[in-house]
Amino acid sequence: MGFHKRWISREQIVNRYTNEGIQSVIDWVNNADAIVSSDSFSSDFTDLMTIARKTTTTNGYHRCLSGMIDREIDKSS
């Protein structure tokens, strides 16, 4: 078995969220053995995933992560 390292970026997170939804983003990030963030947004997003998973309900977790991505999309528009 190999070690699966995933490089993620803001663009990948936003595109996956827009096309497939928050659960797809969560599964995609969690499916790797290690995450390498290529920008501050993706780094902050993975940090929030870790914190929110420990402190909120499933609905709260999804809302929290979706909200962060939605704010990023709004900033870009």
N, CA, C and O of each residue as an XYZ file, in Angstrom:
308
protein
N       0.833     -1.182      0.000
C       0.000      0.000      0.000
C       0.879      1.247      0.000
O       1.917      1.285      0.660
N       0.462      2.244     -0.731
C       1.228      3.475     -0.819
C       0.679      4.559      0.099
O      -0.385      4.423      0.703
N       1.430      5.616      0.177
C       1.057      6.781      0.962
C       0.454      7.801      0.008
O       1.123      8.260     -0.918
N      -0.804      8.157      0.227
C      -1.524      9.042     -0.697
C      -1.478     10.488     -0.208
O      -2.136     10.854      0.766
N      -0.680     11.303     -0.910
C      -0.565     12.725     -0.585
C      -1.423     13.506     -1.579
O      -1.347     13.275     -2.786
N      -2.235     14.428     -1.071
C      -3.105     15.222     -1.950
C      -2.715     16.700     -1.851
O      -2.663     17.268     -0.759
N      -2.444     17.306     -2.995
C      -2.206     18.739     -3.093
C      -3.547     19.399     -3.366
O      -4.238     19.026     -4.314
N      -3.925     20.374     -2.549
C      -5.209     21.041     -2.763
C      -5.011     22.551     -2.878
O      -4.059     23.127     -2.351
N      -5.948     23.158     -3.588
C      -5.899     24.607     -3.779
C      -7.303     25.185     -3.648
O      -8.298     24.460     -3.636
N      -7.352     26.474     -3.552
C      -8.625     27.192     -3.480
C      -9.506     26.842     -4.671
O     -10.693     26.556     -4.515
N      -8.915     26.867     -5.862
C      -9.673     26.603     -7.081
C     -10.277     25.205     -7.077
O     -11.425     25.028     -7.485
N      -9.527     24.219     -6.626
C     -10.041     22.853     -6.581
C     -11.201     22.729     -5.599
O     -12.208     22.086     -5.897
N     -11.059     23.343     -4.437
C     -12.119     23.286     -3.427
C     -13.388     23.951     -3.956
O     -14.474     23.378     -3.873
N     -13.248     25.161     -4.500
C     -14.404     25.904     -5.001
C     -15.062     25.163     -6.164
O     -16.288     25.059     -6.208
N     -14.276     24.652     -7.096
C     -14.837     23.934     -8.242
C     -15.577     22.676     -7.807
O     -16.682     22.414     -8.281
N     -14.990     21.907     -6.922
C     -15.637     20.679     -6.458
C     -16.921     21.014     -5.705
O     -17.937     20.342     -5.883
N     -16.881     22.043     -4.869
C     -18.068     22.456     -4.110
C     -19.181     22.910     -5.056
O     -20.339     22.531     -4.883
N     -18.833     23.713     -6.044
C     -19.814     24.239     -6.989
C     -20.445     23.126     -7.826
O     -21.647     23.149     -8.090
N     -19.646     22.169     -8.235
C     -20.122     21.114     -9.135
C     -20.708     19.897     -8.418
O     -21.603     19.238     -8.947
N     -20.207     19.595     -7.211
C     -20.585     18.331     -6.575
C     -21.104     18.465     -5.146
O     -21.671     17.513     -4.610
N     -20.922     19.628     -4.518
C     -21.452     19.832     -3.176
C     -20.431     19.631     -2.073
O     -19.318     19.157     -2.304
N     -20.837     20.003     -0.873
C     -19.921     19.999      0.270
C     -19.483     18.593      0.661
O     -18.327     18.395      1.036
N     -20.378     17.615      0.583
C     -19.985     16.260      0.975
C     -18.878     15.721      0.080
O     -18.001     14.990      0.541
N     -18.917     16.079     -1.189
C     -17.858     15.664     -2.113
C     -16.519     16.284     -1.721
O     -15.487     15.616     -1.784
N     -16.527     17.540     -1.322
C     -15.295     18.211     -0.887
C     -14.750     17.510      0.355
O     -13.557     17.214      0.433
N     -15.616     17.249      1.316
C     -15.195     16.598      2.561
C     -14.599     15.221      2.266
O     -13.525     14.889      2.766
N     -15.286     14.429      1.464
C     -14.793     13.088      1.133
C     -13.466     13.150      0.403
O     -12.563     12.361      0.681
N     -13.344     14.084     -0.532
C     -12.126     14.244     -1.317
C     -10.934     14.581     -0.427
O      -9.859     14.002     -0.584
N     -11.116     15.506      0.500
C     -10.024     15.899      1.396
C      -9.706     14.768      2.378
O      -8.538     14.460      2.614
N     -10.738     14.154      2.943
C     -10.527     13.114      3.946
C      -9.986     11.813      3.366
O      -9.533     10.953      4.121
N     -10.020     11.647      2.059
C      -9.598     10.411      1.428
C      -8.079     10.331      1.235
O      -7.580      9.340      0.703
N      -7.366     11.327      1.647
C      -5.909     11.335      1.487
C      -5.233     11.043      2.821
O      -5.793     11.300      3.887
N      -4.019     10.502      2.743
C      -3.234     10.258      3.951
C      -2.580     11.536      4.449
O      -2.344     11.693      5.647
N      -2.290     12.442      3.538
C      -1.674     13.730      3.883
C      -2.192     14.796      2.931
O      -2.461     14.525      1.761
N      -2.327     16.011      3.447
C      -2.801     17.140      2.659
C      -1.684     18.175      2.560
O      -1.043     18.514      3.555
N      -1.465     18.665      1.357
C      -0.533     19.763      1.144
C      -1.349     20.899      0.536
O      -1.866     20.779     -0.575
N      -1.458     21.985      1.264
C      -2.243     23.144      0.818
C      -1.346     24.079      0.026
O      -0.222     24.379      0.431
N      -1.862     24.538     -1.116
C      -1.048     25.399     -1.971
C      -1.310     26.884     -1.772
O      -0.656     27.719     -2.397
N      -2.276     27.225     -0.894
C      -2.571     28.634     -0.637
C      -3.190     28.773      0.751
O      -3.501     27.776      1.404
N      -3.362     30.002      1.189
C      -3.856     30.223      2.549
C      -5.312     29.789      2.713
O      -5.690     29.315      3.785
N      -6.137     29.940      1.671
C      -7.531     29.523      1.792
C      -7.622     28.017      2.031
O      -8.326     27.584      2.943
N      -6.929     27.220      1.235
C      -7.015     25.767      1.399
C      -6.419     25.328      2.740
O      -6.897     24.366      3.341
N      -5.404     26.008      3.200
C      -4.838     25.711      4.518
C      -5.845     26.032      5.624
O      -6.057     25.228      6.532
N      -6.458     27.206      5.540
C      -7.476     27.589      6.523
C      -8.678     26.650      6.468
O      -9.261     26.322      7.502
N      -9.047     26.220      5.270
C     -10.181     25.315      5.104
C      -9.918     23.974      5.786
O     -10.777     23.466      6.507
N      -8.740     23.400      5.566
C      -8.440     22.111      6.196
C      -8.318     22.254      7.713
O      -8.684     21.338      8.449
N      -7.812     23.383      8.184
C      -7.783     23.634      9.634
C      -9.199     23.680     10.192
O      -9.482     23.090     11.235
N     -10.090     24.385      9.493
C     -11.474     24.484      9.939
C     -12.151     23.117      9.912
O     -12.960     22.814     10.789
N     -11.833     22.291      8.919
C     -12.398     20.942      8.873
C     -12.062     20.178     10.148
O     -12.919     19.503     10.718
N     -10.839     20.286     10.585
C     -10.400     19.571     11.789
C     -11.095     20.106     13.031
O     -11.580     19.328     13.854
N     -11.147     21.421     13.174
C     -11.758     22.030     14.362
C     -13.259     21.794     14.387
O     -13.809     21.384     15.409
N     -13.926     22.051     13.261
C     -15.385     21.937     13.213
C     -15.843     20.504     13.414
O     -16.896     20.279     14.009
N     -15.086     19.533     12.936
C     -15.461     18.132     13.089
C     -15.518     17.751     14.566
O     -16.339     16.930     14.974
N     -14.646     18.350     15.353
C     -14.570     18.017     16.780
C     -15.583     18.781     17.628
O     -15.889     18.365     18.746
N     -16.104     19.887     17.113
C     -16.899     20.775     17.970
C     -18.339     20.982     17.547
O     -19.092     21.631     18.273
N     -18.760     20.453     16.393
C     -20.124     20.705     15.931
C     -20.825     19.410     15.525
O     -20.197     18.358     15.404
N     -22.119     19.509     15.321
C     -22.904     18.401     14.787
C     -22.607     18.251     13.295
O     -21.920     19.090     12.711
N     -23.112     17.205     12.689
C     -22.896     17.007     11.248
C     -23.469     18.167     10.448
O     -22.810     18.675      9.541
N     -24.699     18.598     10.774
C     -25.288     19.736     10.066
C     -24.469     20.998     10.270
O     -24.228     21.744      9.321
N     -24.041     21.239     11.494
C     -23.216     22.409     11.788
C     -21.889     22.360     11.053
O     -21.389     23.377     10.574
N     -21.327     21.163     10.971
C     -20.065     20.944     10.262
C     -20.212     21.313      8.784
O     -19.389     22.045      8.235
N     -21.253     20.806      8.154
C     -21.492     21.105      6.736
C     -21.780     22.589      6.522
O     -21.267     23.187      5.576
N     -22.588     23.184      7.382
C     -22.907     24.625      7.254
C     -21.661     25.479      7.424
O     -21.460     26.443      6.686
N     -20.837     25.135      8.382
C     -19.614     25.891      8.661
C     -18.679     25.868      7.446
O     -18.185     26.910      7.015
N     -18.446     24.681      6.905
C     -17.551     24.558      5.752
C     -18.147     25.189      4.505
O     -17.446     25.862      3.749
N     -19.448     24.972      4.287
C     -20.124     25.585      3.131
C     -20.054     27.106      3.215
O     -19.812     27.781      2.215
N     -20.267     27.635      4.411
C     -20.218     29.082      4.608
C     -18.864     29.660      4.253
O     -18.780     30.727      3.644
N     -17.802     28.960      4.631
C     -16.461     29.447      4.311
C     -16.250     29.491      2.799
O     -15.697     30.457      2.272
N     -16.689     28.449      2.110
C     -16.521     28.415      0.653
C     -17.423     29.467     -0.007
O     -16.997     30.159     -0.931
N     -18.655     29.582      0.465
C     -19.563     30.582     -0.102
C     -18.994     31.990      0.030
O     -19.092     32.785     -0.904
N     -18.397     32.309      1.187
C     -17.787     33.627      1.375
C     -16.622     33.838      0.407
O     -16.421     34.937     -0.109
N     -15.869     32.782      0.173
C     -14.753     32.875     -0.766
C     -15.261     33.102     -2.193
O     -14.693     33.895     -2.943
N     -16.321     32.407     -2.553
C     -16.912     32.602     -3.884
C     -17.425     34.026     -4.026
O     -17.201     34.667     -5.053
N     -18.122     34.533     -2.991
C     -18.648     35.907     -3.023
C     -17.531     36.924     -3.149
O     -17.681     37.931     -3.841
N     -16.407     36.669     -2.483
C     -15.255     37.574     -2.553
C     -14.705     37.656     -3.977
O     -14.223     38.703     -4.409
N     -14.782     36.562     -4.682
C     -14.234     36.490     -6.040
C     -15.157     37.074     -7.086
O     -14.723     37.398     -8.192
N     -16.417     37.211     -6.749
C     -17.405     37.677     -7.740
C     -17.376     39.170     -7.935
O     -18.147     39.703     -8.732
